[in-house]
């Protein structure tokens, strides 16, 4: 097994899960960590036995021997950090979204292509056992012609979600609220099942967190190139919080998903041998662990990774179109400039 030396940027909640997955992976060595909060970086380093911690990103890149960088910073910082890492010859695994605008996302794709450096976005639902089986069945024709799908993310966030990370409140810094930060994982899966997005109708609102610039509820419909539709509902104000659900309806049968905790997929009307995602994992965080290992194999062994940056452009374009539709009150076309990179 070829080992990958990795630096971690951002020492918050998701980084702790990623660090755990990396520490349990014999093929990954966490060489350094960085956070603008010096004490938090130092505490993170002690917890995961990382030799070096920094509070300056460029200093870390300059003074650490690494193969790759994992980025879990505020969304508006992603592009600049990716650019710096790639310029030094490093591969990058970044938390979603790659950028807050499609223009910036396209820039990252061009940068990756021109430099030959691999840039992956951690849409780990693609490594979720239930989602993987659902997508494989839909794309493999086992459900027949896909008519439509629907997904729901009835989650809840308390005041601390915004208070502890003020950038979550800012539209410029985050790029969006529950639709982008929470629902984009399952919307990505639905697009894989139903088809390429071409137009949207959307409504977003602020039901509870009225002082935030981003939405806490969103509803919409995405129309796809094959004539299918995807219904999307998401919130961070559902009481009590419930599981993510997704349904895909085809001419031969229906596939349903519940997760990501203890993920489960069922097929109705047909018998389907459930495909298993590549890699190994444990409990309901299998998907994240598989994604990390998938990135390692991609970076050092050149095996296919399920979420290279270019394949995450359709979901970003669709969500941006839903936001535009909410503003204009009209059906909005999906910006398809990403087709330069996506077949």
C-alpha positions as CSV (number, residue, x, y, z in Angstrom):
1,X,0.0,0.0,0.0
2,X,1.4,3.4,-1.0
3,X,1.2,5.9,1.8
4,X,-0.1,9.4,1.3
5,X,1.1,12.3,3.5
6,X,-1.7,14.7,4.1
7,X,-2.2,18.1,5.8
8,X,-5.5,19.1,7.2
9,X,-6.9,22.6,7.0
10,X,-9.7,23.6,9.4
11,X,-10.0,21.8,12.7
12,X,-13.8,21.9,13.2
13,X,-16.5,19.2,13.4
14,X,-16.2,17.5,10.0
15,X,-12.4,17.6,10.2
16,X,-12.5,15.5,13.4
17,X,-14.4,12.7,11.6
18,X,-12.0,13.0,8.6
19,X,-9.0,12.8,10.9
20,X,-10.4,9.7,12.6
21,X,-10.9,8.1,9.3
22,X,-7.4,9.0,8.2
23,X,-5.8,7.8,11.5
24,X,-7.6,4.4,11.0
25,X,-6.2,4.2,7.5
26,X,-2.8,2.6,7.3
27,X,-2.2,4.3,4.0
28,X,-2.5,7.9,5.3
29,X,-0.2,9.9,7.5
30,X,-1.5,13.3,8.8
31,X,1.7,15.3,8.6
32,X,0.3,18.7,9.8
33,X,-2.9,20.5,10.6
34,X,-3.9,24.2,10.4
35,X,-6.6,26.5,11.8
36,X,-6.6,30.3,12.1
37,X,-7.4,29.6,15.8
38,X,-3.9,28.6,17.0
39,X,-5.1,26.9,20.2
40,X,-7.7,24.9,18.3
41,X,-5.1,23.7,15.9
42,X,-2.8,22.7,18.7
43,X,-5.6,20.9,20.5
44,X,-6.5,19.1,17.3
45,X,-2.9,18.1,16.8
46,X,-2.6,16.7,20.3
47,X,-5.9,14.8,20.0
48,X,-4.9,13.0,16.8
49,X,-1.1,12.9,17.5
50,X,-0.2,15.1,14.6
51,X,3.4,16.3,14.9
52,X,2.9,19.9,13.6
53,X,0.2,22.5,13.8
54,X,0.0,25.9,12.2
55,X,-2.2,29.0,12.2
56,X,-1.0,30.2,8.8
57,X,-1.9,28.2,5.6
58,X,0.9,29.4,3.4
59,X,3.4,28.8,6.1
60,X,2.2,25.2,6.5
61,X,2.4,24.5,2.8
62,X,5.9,26.0,2.7
63,X,7.3,24.1,5.7
64,X,5.6,20.6,5.5
65,X,6.4,17.7,3.3
66,X,3.1,16.4,2.0
67,X,1.4,14.8,-1.0
68,X,-2.1,16.2,-0.5
69,X,-4.2,18.8,1.4
70,X,-7.6,18.2,2.9
71,X,-9.6,21.5,3.1
72,X,-12.5,22.1,5.6
73,X,-12.5,25.8,5.7
74,X,-15.3,28.4,5.1
75,X,-16.6,28.0,1.6
76,X,-15.4,31.3,0.3
77,X,-11.8,30.3,1.1
78,X,-11.8,27.1,-0.9
79,X,-10.7,28.4,-4.3
80,X,-7.7,30.4,-3.0
81,X,-6.6,27.5,-0.8
82,X,-6.9,25.0,-3.7
83,X,-5.0,27.3,-6.0
84,X,-2.1,27.6,-3.5
85,X,-1.9,23.8,-2.9
86,X,-2.0,22.9,-6.5
87,X,0.6,25.5,-7.4
88,X,2.9,23.7,-5.0
89,X,2.2,20.3,-6.7
90,X,-0.2,18.9,-4.1
91,X,-3.4,17.0,-4.7
92,X,-6.5,18.3,-2.9
93,X,-9.6,16.8,-1.2
94,X,-12.0,19.7,-0.3
95,X,-15.3,19.7,1.5
96,X,-18.3,20.7,-0.6
97,X,-19.0,23.0,-2.3
98,X,-15.8,23.6,-4.3
99,X,-16.8,27.2,-4.6
100,X,-19.6,29.6,-4.0
101,X,-20.0,30.5,-7.7
102,X,-19.9,28.4,-10.9
103,X,-17.2,30.7,-12.4
104,X,-14.8,29.9,-9.5
105,X,-15.7,26.2,-9.8
106,X,-14.8,26.2,-13.5
107,X,-11.5,27.9,-12.7
108,X,-10.6,25.1,-10.3
109,X,-11.5,22.5,-13.0
110,X,-9.2,24.3,-15.5
111,X,-6.5,24.6,-12.9
112,X,-6.7,20.8,-12.1
113,X,-6.7,19.9,-15.8
114,X,-3.7,22.2,-16.7
115,X,-1.6,21.3,-13.7
116,X,-2.3,17.5,-13.7
117,X,-3.0,17.8,-9.9
118,X,-6.1,15.9,-8.7
119,X,-8.8,17.9,-7.0
120,X,-11.7,15.9,-5.4
121,X,-14.8,17.2,-3.6
122,X,-16.0,15.3,-0.6
123,X,-19.5,14.4,-1.7
124,X,-19.3,11.2,0.4
125,X,-22.9,10.1,-0.2
126,X,-21.6,8.6,-3.4
127,X,-19.7,6.1,-1.2
128,X,-22.8,5.5,1.0
129,X,-23.9,1.9,0.6
130,X,-27.6,2.8,0.1
131,X,-27.0,5.6,-2.3
132,X,-24.5,3.6,-4.3
133,X,-26.9,0.8,-4.7
134,X,-29.7,3.2,-5.7
135,X,-27.5,5.0,-8.3
136,X,-26.2,1.8,-9.7
137,X,-29.7,0.4,-10.2
138,X,-31.0,3.6,-11.8
139,X,-28.1,4.1,-14.1
140,X,-27.9,0.4,-15.0
141,X,-31.5,0.3,-16.2
142,X,-32.9,-2.0,-13.5
143,X,-35.6,0.5,-12.6
144,X,-36.4,1.0,-16.3
145,X,-37.0,4.5,-17.7
146,X,-36.7,7.0,-14.9
147,X,-39.8,9.1,-14.6
148,X,-39.1,11.2,-11.5
149,X,-37.5,11.3,-8.1
150,X,-38.0,13.2,-4.9
151,X,-35.8,13.8,-1.9
152,X,-36.2,15.4,1.6
153,X,-33.7,16.6,4.2
154,X,-35.7,17.4,7.3
155,X,-32.8,18.5,9.6
156,X,-32.6,20.8,12.5
157,X,-29.9,23.3,13.6
158,X,-29.8,25.3,16.8
159,X,-28.6,28.9,17.3
160,X,-25.1,27.6,17.9
161,X,-24.8,26.6,14.3
162,X,-24.6,30.2,13.3
163,X,-23.2,31.6,16.6
164,X,-20.2,29.3,16.6
165,X,-19.4,29.8,12.9
166,X,-20.6,33.3,11.9
167,X,-19.7,32.7,8.3
168,X,-22.6,30.4,8.0
169,X,-24.9,33.4,8.2
170,X,-23.2,35.2,5.3
171,X,-24.4,34.6,1.8
172,X,-21.1,35.8,0.3
173,X,-19.0,33.5,2.5
174,X,-21.2,30.4,2.5
175,X,-22.9,30.6,-0.9
176,X,-26.2,29.5,0.5
177,X,-28.0,27.9,3.4
178,X,-29.7,24.5,3.8
179,X,-30.0,23.9,0.1
180,X,-26.3,24.1,-0.6
181,X,-24.8,23.2,2.8
182,X,-27.1,20.3,3.7
183,X,-29.2,19.1,0.7
184,X,-26.6,19.2,-2.0
185,X,-25.3,15.7,-1.0
186,X,-28.6,14.0,-1.8
187,X,-29.4,16.3,-4.7
188,X,-26.1,15.1,-6.2
189,X,-27.3,11.5,-5.9
190,X,-30.7,12.3,-7.4
191,X,-29.1,13.9,-10.4
192,X,-27.0,10.8,-11.0
193,X,-30.2,8.7,-10.9
194,X,-32.6,10.9,-12.9
195,X,-30.4,12.9,-15.3
196,X,-28.6,16.1,-16.2
197,X,-30.3,19.3,-14.8
198,X,-31.6,21.7,-17.4
199,X,-34.1,24.0,-15.6
200,X,-35.5,24.7,-12.1
201,X,-38.3,26.2,-10.1
202,X,-37.4,27.0,-6.5
203,X,-38.5,28.8,-3.4
204,X,-36.3,29.5,-0.4
205,X,-37.3,31.1,2.9
206,X,-36.2,32.0,6.4
207,X,-38.6,30.6,8.9
208,X,-36.6,30.7,12.1
209,X,-33.2,32.2,11.5
210,X,-34.5,35.5,10.1
211,X,-31.3,37.5,10.9
212,X,-29.2,35.2,8.7
213,X,-28.6,36.1,5.0
214,X,-29.1,32.5,4.0
215,X,-32.3,30.3,3.9
216,X,-33.3,27.7,6.5
217,X,-35.9,26.1,4.3
218,X,-36.0,25.4,0.5
219,X,-38.3,23.6,-1.9
220,X,-37.9,23.2,-5.6
221,X,-38.2,21.1,-8.8
222,X,-35.3,20.3,-11.1
223,X,-36.1,19.2,-14.6
224,X,-33.6,17.0,-16.4
225,X,-32.4,16.5,-19.9
226,X,-34.2,13.2,-20.2
227,X,-37.6,14.7,-19.3
228,X,-37.6,13.6,-15.7
229,X,-38.2,15.8,-12.6
230,X,-36.6,15.9,-9.1
231,X,-38.6,17.3,-6.2
232,X,-36.3,18.7,-3.5
233,X,-37.3,19.7,0.1
234,X,-34.8,20.7,2.7
235,X,-34.6,22.6,6.0
236,X,-32.6,23.1,9.1
237,X,-35.7,23.8,11.2
238,X,-37.5,20.4,11.2
239,X,-38.6,19.3,14.7
240,X,-37.6,16.6,15.4
241,X,-34.8,16.1,13.0
242,X,-35.4,13.1,10.8
243,X,-33.5,11.0,8.3
244,X,-32.7,12.0,4.7
245,X,-35.1,10.2,2.3
246,X,-34.9,9.7,-1.5
247,X,-37.2,8.0,-4.0
248,X,-36.6,7.2,-7.6
249,X,-39.5,6.1,-9.7
250,X,-39.0,4.1,-13.0
251,X,-41.1,2.1,-15.5
252,X,-40.0,-1.2,-14.0
253,X,-39.8,-0.4,-10.3
254,X,-39.0,2.1,-7.5
255,X,-36.0,2.6,-5.3
256,X,-36.2,4.2,-1.9
257,X,-33.4,5.3,0.4
258,X,-33.2,6.4,4.1
259,X,-30.0,7.6,5.8
260,X,-27.2,8.5,6.1
261,X,-27.3,7.0,9.7
262,X,-27.7,3.3,9.2
263,X,-28.4,3.7,5.5
264,X,-31.0,1.5,4.0
265,X,-32.2,1.1,0.4
266,X,-35.2,-0.9,-0.8
267,X,-36.5,-1.8,-4.2
268,X,-40.2,-2.3,-5.0
269,X,-41.7,-4.1,-8.0
270,X,-38.3,-5.6,-9.0
271,X,-35.6,-7.7,-7.6
272,X,-32.2,-6.0,-7.5
273,X,-28.8,-7.3,-6.4
274,X,-27.6,-4.3,-4.4
275,X,-24.2,-3.1,-5.6
276,X,-21.6,-2.4,-3.0
277,X,-19.5,0.8,-3.0
278,X,-15.7,0.5,-3.3
279,X,-13.6,0.5,-0.2
280,X,-14.3,-0.4,3.4
281,X,-15.8,1.5,6.3
282,X,-17.4,1.1,9.7
283,X,-20.9,2.0,11.0
284,X,-22.8,5.0,9.5
285,X,-19.6,6.9,8.8
286,X,-18.5,4.3,6.3
287,X,-19.2,6.6,3.5
288,X,-16.7,9.2,4.7
289,X,-14.1,6.6,5.4
290,X,-14.6,5.1,2.0
291,X,-14.3,8.6,0.4
292,X,-11.0,9.3,2.2
293,X,-9.6,5.9,1.1
294,X,-10.9,6.5,-2.5
295,X,-9.1,9.8,-2.6
296,X,-5.9,8.2,-1.4
297,X,-6.1,5.5,-4.1
298,X,-6.8,8.2,-6.7
299,X,-3.9,10.4,-5.5
300,X,-1.1,7.9,-5.1
301,X,-2.3,4.8,-7.2
302,X,-4.3,6.6,-9.9
303,X,-7.5,4.5,-9.3
304,X,-10.8,6.1,-10.1
305,X,-12.3,8.4,-7.5
306,X,-16.1,8.8,-7.4
307,X,-16.1,12.6,-6.8
308,X,-13.5,14.5,-8.9
309,X,-14.2,18.2,-8.9
310,X,-15.7,18.3,-12.4
311,X,-18.4,15.7,-11.5
312,X,-19.7,18.0,-8.8
313,X,-20.4,20.9,-11.1
314,X,-24.0,19.8,-12.1
315,X,-25.3,19.9,-8.6
316,X,-23.7,23.3,-8.0
317,X,-25.2,24.6,-11.2
318,X,-28.7,23.2,-10.4
319,X,-28.7,24.7,-6.9
320,X,-27.6,28.1,-8.1
321,X,-30.5,28.0,-10.6
322,X,-32.9,27.1,-7.8
323,X,-31.7,30.2,-5.9
324,X,-32.1,32.4,-9.0
325,X,-35.7,31.0,-9.5
326,X,-36.5,31.9,-5.9
327,X,-35.4,35.5,-6.6
328,X,-37.1,36.0,-9.9
329,X,-40.2,33.9,-9.3
330,X,-39.7,32.3,-12.7
331,X,-38.4,29.0,-14.1
332,X,-34.6,29.4,-14.5
333,X,-32.3,27.5,-16.9
334,X,-29.3,25.7,-15.4
335,X,-26.0,27.2,-16.5
336,X,-24.5,24.3,-18.6
337,X,-20.9,25.7,-19.0
338,X,-19.8,22.7,-16.9
339,X,-20.4,20.5,-20.0
340,X,-16.8,21.5,-21.0
341,X,-15.6,19.2,-18.3
342,X,-18.5,16.6,-17.9
343,X,-19.3,14.2,-20.6
